[in-house]
Amino acid sequence: MATKGKAKKKQPSGNANNGYQLKIVTSDVCAVCKTPCARGLRYLERMRVPGASGNGVPCILTRYKA
């Protein structure tokens, strides 16, 4: 005899990524961007200092479903 009720929802595994991913862009990409964001502009200012080194910044305009 089966019990009536709501079915139990399956929990996603710990390594499943259901969100969005952002591409990391460098200052040269931010400099030519048609719609500059605040994060990109701050990064550009930091990279204009002589001797600055950076690894890039996540760009919200290049997000994709992972």
Distance bins in CASP14 RR format, pairs under 12 A and 6 or more apart:
PFRMAT RR
TARGET T0000
AUTHOR 0000-0000-0000
RMODE 2
METHOD distances of the structure
MODEL  1
10 16 0 0 0 0 0 1 0 0 0 0 0
11 18 0 0 0 0 0 1 0 0 0 0 0
12 18 1 0 0 1 0 0 0 0 0 0 0
12 19 0 0 0 0 0 1 0 0 0 0 0
15 66 0 0 0 0 0 1 0 0 0 0 0
16 66 0 0 0 0 1 0 0 0 0 0 0
17 64 0 0 0 0 0 1 0 0 0 0 0
17 65 0 0 0 0 1 0 0 0 0 0 0
17 66 1 0 1 0 0 0 0 0 0 0 0
18 65 0 0 0 0 1 0 0 0 0 0 0
18 66 1 0 0 1 0 0 0 0 0 0 0
19 63 0 0 0 0 1 0 0 0 0 0 0
19 64 0 0 0 0 1 0 0 0 0 0 0
19 65 1 0 0 1 0 0 0 0 0 0 0
19 66 1 0 1 0 0 0 0 0 0 0 0
20 58 0 0 0 0 0 1 0 0 0 0 0
20 59 0 0 0 0 0 1 0 0 0 0 0
20 60 0 0 0 0 1 0 0 0 0 0 0
20 61 0 0 0 0 0 1 0 0 0 0 0
20 62 0 0 0 0 0 1 0 0 0 0 0
20 63 1 0 1 0 0 0 0 0 0 0 0
20 64 1 0 0 1 0 0 0 0 0 0 0
20 65 1 0 0 1 0 0 0 0 0 0 0
20 66 1 0 0 1 0 0 0 0 0 0 0
21 58 0 0 0 0 1 0 0 0 0 0 0
21 59 0 0 0 0 0 1 0 0 0 0 0
21 60 0 0 0 0 0 1 0 0 0 0 0
21 62 0 0 0 0 1 0 0 0 0 0 0
21 63 1 0 0 1 0 0 0 0 0 0 0
21 64 1 0 1 0 0 0 0 0 0 0 0
21 65 1 0 0 1 0 0 0 0 0 0 0
21 66 1 0 1 0 0 0 0 0 0 0 0
22 37 0 0 0 0 0 1 0 0 0 0 0
22 39 0 0 0 0 0 1 0 0 0 0 0
22 40 0 0 0 0 0 1 0 0 0 0 0
22 56 0 0 0 0 0 1 0 0 0 0 0
22 57 0 0 0 0 1 0 0 0 0 0 0
22 58 1 1 0 0 0 0 0 0 0 0 0
22 59 1 0 1 0 0 0 0 0 0 0 0
22 60 1 0 0 1 0 0 0 0 0 0 0
22 61 0 0 0 0 1 0 0 0 0 0 0
22 62 1 0 0 1 0 0 0 0 0 0 0
22 63 1 0 1 0 0 0 0 0 0 0 0
22 64 0 0 0 0 1 0 0 0 0 0 0
22 65 0 0 0 0 0 1 0 0 0 0 0
22 66 0 0 0 0 1 0 0 0 0 0 0
23 29 0 0 0 0 1 0 0 0 0 0 0
23 30 0 0 0 0 0 1 0 0 0 0 0
23 56 0 0 0 0 1 0 0 0 0 0 0
23 57 0 0 0 0 0 1 0 0 0 0 0
23 58 1 0 0 1 0 0 0 0 0 0 0
23 59 1 0 1 0 0 0 0 0 0 0 0
23 60 0 0 0 0 1 0 0 0 0 0 0
23 61 0 0 0 0 1 0 0 0 0 0 0
23 62 1 1 0 0 0 0 0 0 0 0 0
23 63 1 0 0 1 0 0 0 0 0 0 0
23 64 1 0 0 1 0 0 0 0 0 0 0
23 66 0 0 0 0 0 1 0 0 0 0 0
24 30 0 0 0 0 0 1 0 0 0 0 0
24 39 0 0 0 0 0 1 0 0 0 0 0
24 40 0 0 0 0 0 1 0 0 0 0 0
24 43 0 0 0 0 0 1 0 0 0 0 0
24 54 0 0 0 0 0 1 0 0 0 0 0
24 55 1 0 0 1 0 0 0 0 0 0 0
24 56 1 0 1 0 0 0 0 0 0 0 0
24 57 1 0 0 1 0 0 0 0 0 0 0
24 58 1 0 1 0 0 0 0 0 0 0 0
24 59 1 0 0 1 0 0 0 0 0 0 0
24 60 0 0 0 0 0 1 0 0 0 0 0
24 62 0 0 0 0 1 0 0 0 0 0 0
24 63 0 0 0 0 0 1 0 0 0 0 0
25 31 0 0 0 0 0 1 0 0 0 0 0
25 32 0 0 0 0 0 1 0 0 0 0 0
25 33 0 0 0 0 1 0 0 0 0 0 0
25 36 0 0 0 0 0 1 0 0 0 0 0
25 37 0 0 0 0 0 1 0 0 0 0 0
25 39 0 0 0 0 0 1 0 0 0 0 0
25 40 0 0 0 0 1 0 0 0 0 0 0
25 43 0 0 0 0 1 0 0 0 0 0 0
25 44 0 0 0 0 0 1 0 0 0 0 0
25 47 0 0 0 0 0 1 0 0 0 0 0
25 54 0 0 0 0 0 1 0 0 0 0 0
25 55 0 0 0 0 0 1 0 0 0 0 0
25 56 1 0 0 1 0 0 0 0 0 0 0
25 57 1 0 0 1 0 0 0 0 0 0 0
25 58 1 0 0 1 0 0 0 0 0 0 0
25 59 1 0 1 0 0 0 0 0 0 0 0
25 60 0 0 0 0 0 1 0 0 0 0 0
25 61 0 0 0 0 1 0 0 0 0 0 0
25 62 1 0 0 1 0 0 0 0 0 0 0
25 63 0 0 0 0 0 1 0 0 0 0 0
26 32 0 0 0 0 0 1 0 0 0 0 0
26 33 0 0 0 0 0 1 0 0 0 0 0
26 40 0 0 0 0 0 1 0 0 0 0 0
26 43 0 0 0 0 1 0 0 0 0 0 0
26 44 0 0 0 0 0 1 0 0 0 0 0
26 47 0 0 0 0 1 0 0 0 0 0 0
26 52 0 0 0 0 0 1 0 0 0 0 0
26 53 0 0 0 0 0 1 0 0 0 0 0
26 54 1 0 0 1 0 0 0 0 0 0 0
26 55 0 0 0 0 1 0 0 0 0 0 0
26 56 1 0 1 0 0 0 0 0 0 0 0
26 57 0 0 0 0 1 0 0 0 0 0 0
26 58 0 0 0 0 0 1 0 0 0 0 0
26 59 0 0 0 0 1 0 0 0 0 0 0
27 33 0 0 0 0 0 1 0 0 0 0 0
27 36 0 0 0 0 0 1 0 0 0 0 0
27 39 0 0 0 0 0 1 0 0 0 0 0
27 40 0 0 0 0 1 0 0 0 0 0 0
27 41 0 0 0 0 0 1 0 0 0 0 0
27 42 0 0 0 0 0 1 0 0 0 0 0
27 43 1 0 0 1 0 0 0 0 0 0 0
27 44 1 0 1 0 0 0 0 0 0 0 0
27 45 0 0 0 0 1 0 0 0 0 0 0
27 46 0 0 0 0 1 0 0 0 0 0 0
27 47 1 0 1 0 0 0 0 0 0 0 0
27 48 0 0 0 0 1 0 0 0 0 0 0
27 49 0 0 0 0 0 1 0 0 0 0 0
27 52 0 0 0 0 1 0 0 0 0 0 0
27 53 0 0 0 0 0 1 0 0 0 0 0
27 54 1 0 0 1 0 0 0 0 0 0 0
27 55 0 0 0 0 0 1 0 0 0 0 0
27 56 1 0 0 1 0 0 0 0 0 0 0
27 57 0 0 0 0 1 0 0 0 0 0 0
27 59 0 0 0 0 0 1 0 0 0 0 0
28 40 0 0 0 0 0 1 0 0 0 0 0
28 43 0 0 0 0 0 1 0 0 0 0 0
28 44 0 0 0 0 1 0 0 0 0 0 0
28 47 0 0 0 0 1 0 0 0 0 0 0
28 54 0 0 0 0 0 1 0 0 0 0 0
28 56 0 0 0 0 0 1 0 0 0 0 0
28 57 0 0 0 0 0 1 0 0 0 0 0
29 36 0 0 0 0 0 1 0 0 0 0 0
29 37 0 0 0 0 0 1 0 0 0 0 0
29 40 0 0 0 0 1 0 0 0 0 0 0
29 43 0 0 0 0 0 1 0 0 0 0 0
29 44 0 0 0 0 0 1 0 0 0 0 0
29 47 0 0 0 0 0 1 0 0 0 0 0
29 56 0 0 0 0 1 0 0 0 0 0 0
29 57 0 0 0 0 1 0 0 0 0 0 0
29 58 0 0 0 0 0 1 0 0 0 0 0
29 59 1 0 0 1 0 0 0 0 0 0 0
29 61 0 0 0 0 1 0 0 0 0 0 0
29 62 0 0 0 0 1 0 0 0 0 0 0
30 36 1 0 0 1 0 0 0 0 0 0 0
30 37 0 0 0 0 1 0 0 0 0 0 0
30 38 0 0 0 0 0 1 0 0 0 0 0
30 39 0 0 0 0 1 0 0 0 0 0 0
30 40 1 0 1 0 0 0 0 0 0 0 0
30 41 1 0 0 1 0 0 0 0 0 0 0
30 42 0 0 0 0 1 0 0 0 0 0 0
30 43 1 0 1 0 0 0 0 0 0 0 0
30 44 1 0 1 0 0 0 0 0 0 0 0
30 45 0 0 0 0 0 1 0 0 0 0 0
30 46 0 0 0 0 0 1 0 0 0 0 0
30 47 0 0 0 0 1 0 0 0 0 0 0
30 48 0 0 0 0 0 1 0 0 0 0 0
30 54 0 0 0 0 0 1 0 0 0 0 0
30 56 0 0 0 0 1 0 0 0 0 0 0
30 57 1 0 0 1 0 0 0 0 0 0 0
30 58 0 0 0 0 0 1 0 0 0 0 0
30 59 1 0 0 1 0 0 0 0 0 0 0
30 60 0 0 0 0 0 1 0 0 0 0 0
30 61 0 0 0 0 0 1 0 0 0 0 0
30 62 0 0 0 0 0 1 0 0 0 0 0
31 40 0 0 0 0 1 0 0 0 0 0 0
31 41 0 0 0 0 0 1 0 0 0 0 0
31 43 0 0 0 0 0 1 0 0 0 0 0
31 44 1 0 0 1 0 0 0 0 0 0 0
31 45 0 0 0 0 0 1 0 0 0 0 0
31 47 0 0 0 0 1 0 0 0 0 0 0
31 48 0 0 0 0 1 0 0 0 0 0 0
32 40 0 0 0 0 0 1 0 0 0 0 0
32 44 0 0 0 0 0 1 0 0 0 0 0
33 39 0 0 0 0 0 1 0 0 0 0 0
33 40 1 0 0 1 0 0 0 0 0 0 0
33 41 0 0 0 0 1 0 0 0 0 0 0
33 43 0 0 0 0 0 1 0 0 0 0 0
33 44 0 0 0 0 1 0 0 0 0 0 0
33 57 0 0 0 0 0 1 0 0 0 0 0
33 59 1 0 0 1 0 0 0 0 0 0 0
33 60 0 0 0 0 0 1 0 0 0 0 0
33 61 1 0 0 1 0 0 0 0 0 0 0
33 62 0 0 0 0 1 0 0 0 0 0 0
34 61 0 0 0 0 1 0 0 0 0 0 0
35 41 0 0 0 0 0 1 0 0 0 0 0
35 59 0 0 0 0 0 1 0 0 0 0 0
35 60 0 0 0 0 1 0 0 0 0 0 0
35 61 1 0 0 1 0 0 0 0 0 0 0
35 62 0 0 0 0 0 1 0 0 0 0 0
36 42 0 0 0 0 0 1 0 0 0 0 0
36 43 0 0 0 0 0 1 0 0 0 0 0
36 44 0 0 0 0 1 0 0 0 0 0 0
36 45 0 0 0 0 0 1 0 0 0 0 0
36 57 0 0 0 0 0 1 0 0 0 0 0
36 59 0 0 0 0 0 1 0 0 0 0 0
36 60 0 0 0 0 0 1 0 0 0 0 0
36 61 0 0 0 0 1 0 0 0 0 0 0
37 43 0 0 0 0 1 0 0 0 0 0 0
37 44 0 0 0 0 0 1 0 0 0 0 0
37 57 0 0 0 0 1 0 0 0 0 0 0
37 58 0 0 0 0 0 1 0 0 0 0 0
37 59 1 0 0 1 0 0 0 0 0 0 0
37 60 1 0 0 1 0 0 0 0 0 0 0
37 61 1 0 0 1 0 0 0 0 0 0 0
37 62 0 0 0 0 0 1 0 0 0 0 0
37 63 0 0 0 0 0 1 0 0 0 0 0
38 44 0 0 0 0 0 1 0 0 0 0 0
38 45 0 0 0 0 0 1 0 0 0 0 0
38 57 0 0 0 0 0 1 0 0 0 0 0
38 59 0 0 0 0 0 1 0 0 0 0 0
38 60 0 0 0 0 1 0 0 0 0 0 0
39 45 0 0 0 0 0 1 0 0 0 0 0
39 46 0 0 0 0 0 1 0 0 0 0 0
39 56 0 0 0 0 0 1 0 0 0 0 0
39 57 1 0 1 0 0 0 0 0 0 0 0
39 58 1 0 0 1 0 0 0 0 0 0 0
39 59 0 0 0 0 1 0 0 0 0 0 0
39 60 1 0 0 1 0 0 0 0 0 0 0
39 61 0 0 0 0 0 1 0 0 0 0 0
40 46 0 0 0 0 1 0 0 0 0 0 0
40 47 0 0 0 0 1 0 0 0 0 0 0
40 56 0 0 0 0 1 0 0 0 0 0 0
40 57 1 0 1 0 0 0 0 0 0 0 0
40 58 0 0 0 0 1 0 0 0 0 0 0
40 59 1 0 0 1 0 0 0 0 0 0 0
40 60 0 0 0 0 1 0 0 0 0 0 0
40 61 0 0 0 0 1 0 0 0 0 0 0
40 62 0 0 0 0 0 1 0 0 0 0 0
41 47 0 0 0 0 0 1 0 0 0 0 0
41 48 0 0 0 0 0 1 0 0 0 0 0
41 57 0 0 0 0 0 1 0 0 0 0 0
42 48 0 0 0 0 0 1 0 0 0 0 0
42 56 0 0 0 0 0 1 0 0 0 0 0
42 57 0 0 0 0 1 0 0 0 0 0 0
43 49 0 0 0 0 0 1 0 0 0 0 0
43 52 0 0 0 0 1 0 0 0 0 0 0
43 54 0 0 0 0 1 0 0 0 0 0 0
43 55 0 0 0 0 0 1 0 0 0 0 0
43 56 1 0 0 1 0 0 0 0 0 0 0
43 57 1 0 1 0 0 0 0 0 0 0 0
43 58 0 0 0 0 1 0 0 0 0 0 0
43 59 0 0 0 0 1 0 0 0 0 0 0
44 52 0 0 0 0 0 1 0 0 0 0 0
44 54 0 0 0 0 0 1 0 0 0 0 0
44 56 0 0 0 0 0 1 0 0 0 0 0
44 57 0 0 0 0 1 0 0 0 0 0 0
45 52 0 0 0 0 1 0 0 0 0 0 0
45 57 0 0 0 0 0 1 0 0 0 0 0
46 52 1 0 1 0 0 0 0 0 0 0 0
46 53 0 0 0 0 1 0 0 0 0 0 0
46 54 1 0 0 1 0 0 0 0 0 0 0
46 55 0 0 0 0 0 1 0 0 0 0 0
46 56 0 0 0 0 0 1 0 0 0 0 0
46 57 0 0 0 0 1 0 0 0 0 0 0
47 53 0 0 0 0 1 0 0 0 0 0 0
47 54 1 0 0 1 0 0 0 0 0 0 0
47 55 0 0 0 0 0 1 0 0 0 0 0
47 56 0 0 0 0 1 0 0 0 0 0 0
47 57 0 0 0 0 1 0 0 0 0 0 0
48 54 0 0 0 0 0 1 0 0 0 0 0
58 64 0 0 0 0 0 1 0 0 0 0 0
END
